């Protein structure tokens, strides 16, 4: 019985250590982000979805700077179809100091903050990629609900170059208005 307990403990510790070891180098954020220019609506074009986003349609993330410097975030989408129920989440973003405004902590539930790295941002602030060092989730976003195939392919290649398995990407359906 004692040996089984020791084996179980060793197995759990080994699994924890190997699970924490990331074979990829840390994701490099963009050098700087003009927060005022970054604010407003971003359409989620594709993502490796969280459990909440698996069946998201018309997904839009909106950002607004608060007086205290935090980022008020609204994430809205339709669940299971264009006519599905609207889902809305309001996490609070916090810019990490000395990151050029390119790394945020995103708080969904107090006191936990999730990592939010702006890993790509085009010069016109029309497309962006949000990544995480864990390579578990990623978001390709744009200022419009539809982008050209060539642009999507280039963004997908960037996601692959960040160390993600792009076969897990899900294109988010959007409806023309």
C-alpha positions as semicolon CSV with decimal commas, in nm:
position;residue;x (nm);y (nm);z (nm)
1;X;0,000;0,000;0,000
2;X;0,281;0,241;0,093
3;X;0,469;0,166;-0,232
4;X;0,154;0,232;-0,436
5;X;0,110;0,569;-0,263
6;X;0,471;0,660;-0,333
7;X;0,439;0,554;-0,700
8;X;0,119;0,759;-0,732
9;X;0,287;1,064;-0,578
10;X;0,595;1,028;-0,802
11;X;0,369;0,984;-1,105
12;X;0,167;1,295;-1,020
13;X;0,479;1,505;-0,964
14;X;0,633;1,379;-1,290
15;X;0,313;1,455;-1,482
16;X;0,297;1,802;-1,328
17;X;0,658;1,881;-1,414
18;X;0,632;1,751;-1,770
19;X;0,300;1,930;-1,817
20;X;0,455;2,258;-1,709
21;X;0,757;2,216;-1,934
22;X;0,691;2,400;-2,257
23;X;0,901;2,286;-2,549
24;X;0,840;2,611;-2,735
25;X;1,022;2,934;-2,654
26;X;0,811;3,210;-2,497
27;X;0,592;3,396;-2,744
28;X;0,742;3,732;-2,832
29;X;0,485;4,011;-2,812
30;X;0,483;4,295;-3,062
31;X;0,718;4,575;-2,959
32;X;0,445;4,827;-2,875
33;X;0,072;4,885;-2,895
34;X;-0,101;5,222;-2,911
35;X;-0,386;5,137;-2,677
36;X;-0,611;5,414;-2,807
37;X;-0,574;5,281;-3,160
38;X;-0,624;4,919;-3,045
39;X;-0,951;4,991;-2,866
40;X;-1,296;4,923;-3,019
41;X;-1,435;4,617;-3,198
42;X;-1,239;4,315;-3,323
43;X;-1,416;4,033;-3,507
44;X;-1,289;3,686;-3,417
45;X;-1,202;3,538;-3,757
46;X;-1,062;3,210;-3,624
47;X;-0,946;3,066;-3,295
48;X;-0,839;2,763;-3,105
49;X;-1,148;2,801;-2,891
50;X;-1,198;2,795;-2,519
51;X;-1,483;2,578;-2,393
52;X;-1,714;2,880;-2,420
53;X;-1,633;2,952;-2,785
54;X;-1,665;2,606;-2,942
55;X;-1,994;2,688;-3,113
56;X;-1,958;3,066;-3,141
57;X;-2,105;3,260;-3,433
58;X;-2,064;3,634;-3,500
59;X;-1,799;3,657;-3,226
60;X;-1,680;4,011;-3,147
61;X;-1,438;4,132;-2,880
62;X;-1,460;4,501;-2,785
63;X;-1,211;4,693;-2,577
64;X;-1,235;5,026;-2,396
65;X;-0,979;5,197;-2,171
66;X;-1,116;5,279;-1,827
67;X;-1,013;5,584;-1,624
68;X;-0,801;5,362;-1,397
69;X;-0,605;5,232;-1,700
70;X;-0,768;4,889;-1,705
71;X;-0,929;4,756;-2,022
72;X;-1,303;4,696;-2,015
73;X;-1,363;4,398;-2,243
74;X;-1,689;4,276;-2,388
75;X;-1,701;3,943;-2,570
76;X;-2,031;3,881;-2,749
77;X;-2,134;3,594;-2,974
78;X;-2,428;3,377;-3,072
79;X;-2,417;3,019;-2,945
80;X;-2,481;2,728;-3,182
81;X;-2,588;2,939;-3,480
82;X;-2,665;3,284;-3,615
83;X;-3,004;3,279;-3,442
84;X;-2,875;3,116;-3,125
85;X;-2,884;3,277;-2,784
86;X;-2,653;3,572;-2,732
87;X;-2,369;3,509;-2,490
88;X;-2,180;3,797;-2,330
89;X;-1,870;3,801;-2,111
90;X;-1,701;4,104;-1,956
91;X;-1,349;4,021;-1,841
92;X;-1,129;4,305;-1,721
93;X;-0,791;4,351;-1,886
94;X;-0,479;4,483;-1,717
95;X;-0,174;4,591;-1,913
96;X;0,146;4,437;-1,782
97;X;0,404;4,708;-1,712
98;X;0,711;4,742;-1,932
99;X;0,564;4,534;-2,218
100;X;0,487;4,815;-2,460
101;X;0,116;4,754;-2,384
102;X;0,144;4,421;-2,571
103;X;0,096;4,183;-2,277
104;X;-0,218;4,188;-2,065
105;X;-0,365;3,993;-1,782
106;X;-0,731;3,918;-1,849
107;X;-0,943;3,864;-1,538
108;X;-1,258;3,656;-1,586
109;X;-1,291;3,546;-1,224
110;X;-1,123;3,721;-0,932
111;X;-0,834;3,681;-0,852
112;X;-0,722;3,480;-1,156
113;X;-0,574;3,653;-1,459
114;X;-0,511;3,472;-1,786
115;X;-0,227;3,558;-2,018
116;X;-0,308;3,769;-2,324
117;X;-0,017;3,834;-2,561
118;X;-0,056;4,055;-2,866
119;X;0,177;3,847;-3,083
120;X;0,094;4,011;-3,414
121;X;-0,056;4,346;-3,505
122;X;-0,047;4,490;-3,855
123;X;0,069;4,849;-3,894
124;X;-0,283;4,975;-3,970
125;X;-0,438;4,801;-3,667
126;X;-0,673;4,602;-3,891
127;X;-0,566;4,249;-3,794
128;X;-0,415;4,098;-3,483
129;X;-0,324;3,765;-3,325
130;X;-0,368;3,707;-2,953
131;X;-0,162;3,418;-2,818
132;X;-0,063;3,241;-2,498
133;X;0,267;3,079;-2,405
134;X;0,080;2,757;-2,322
135;X;-0,022;2,739;-2,692
136;X;-0,365;2,624;-2,578
137;X;-0,573;2,910;-2,720
138;X;-0,520;3,164;-2,995
139;X;-0,737;3,425;-3,167
140;X;-0,705;3,571;-3,516
141;X;-0,905;3,892;-3,520
142;X;-0,979;4,171;-3,766
143;X;-1,168;4,499;-3,774
144;X;-1,411;4,351;-4,027
145;X;-1,602;4,021;-4,007
146;X;-1,449;3,897;-4,333
147;X;-1,091;3,904;-4,460
148;X;-0,934;3,799;-4,789
149;X;-0,822;3,438;-4,826
150;X;-0,460;3,546;-4,876
151;X;-0,465;3,747;-4,553
152;X;-0,620;3,456;-4,362
153;X;-0,351;3,221;-4,498
154;X;-0,076;3,462;-4,392
155;X;-0,223;3,498;-4,041
156;X;-0,261;3,121;-4,011
157;X;0,105;3,079;-4,111
158;X;0,201;3,327;-3,838
159;X;0,002;3,121;-3,587
160;X;0,189;2,807;-3,699
161;X;0,521;2,992;-3,665
162;X;0,425;3,075;-3,305
163;X;0,423;2,701;-3,232
164;X;0,051;2,625;-3,254
165;X;-0,114;2,323;-3,414
166;X;-0,319;2,507;-3,677
167;X;-0,532;2,200;-3,743
168;X;-0,711;2,300;-3,420
169;X;-0,810;2,641;-3,561
170;X;-1,183;2,695;-3,603
171;X;-1,305;2,960;-3,844
172;X;-1,577;3,159;-3,672
173;X;-1,882;3,202;-3,895
174;X;-2,000;3,560;-3,944
175;X;-2,316;3,681;-4,105
176;X;-2,331;3,974;-4,345
177;X;-2,545;4,258;-4,214
